[in-house]
């Protein structure tokens, strides 16, 4: 079965719209901790600082870096 192009476009549009809606609400209400950046800092134990930070930040950074290292050549050079 082949996934049609419109399905990927629809998925990206829905994900993008979901982010835009939630982020707009968070920015409009001006409550501390509502934006994705603020939530991510809390999940990683950055704000407020806690013990989770020692493991969560390096793991998050490593996963993000590894994804970019894989994704760029994958897209640009059609590798893997």
Residue pairs with C-beta under 8 A, 6 or more apart in sequence:
19 36
22 36
23 35
23 36
25 34
26 34
26 35
26 36
26 38
27 35
32 38
33 39
33 42
38 47
41 47
42 48
43 56
44 52
44 53
44 56
44 57
44 60
45 51
45 52
45 53
45 54
45 56
45 57
46 53
46 57
70 80
73 79
73 80
74 80
